[in-house]
Amino acid sequence: MTLKEVGIVIGKKLLTRRRAIRINPVMVSFKDTEVKTGGLLTGWYGEAKSVKKAKANYCKRIRGQILVTDAMLKTRKETQLPPRITVK
């Protein structure tokens, strides 16, 4: 499954942000999503020096995890991600 396909399944866009720091200034994550780890919801993101590498980093971090969208709303949805997610 690709990162784009994950976005389609969960119905969320991938956000790209830039930080004013030298080390890993690019961050990517899906809008309004958290990862369920044990009993906690935590915000995960990919980070790197380029958008492509940040997306690859995000794929590595979220693969096999449970992604929760709209956690505090009635539209909350939990999606078990596959063990392999690629950028393309």
Secondary structure as UniProt FT lines:
FT   HELIX           3..10
FT   STRAND          14..18
FT   STRAND          26..30
FT   TURN            31..32
FT   STRAND          33..37
FT   TURN            38..39
FT   STRAND          40..42
FT   STRAND          46..48
FT   HELIX           51..62
FT   TURN            63..64
FT   STRAND          66..69
FT   TURN            71..72
FT   TURN            74..75
FT   STRAND          77..80
//
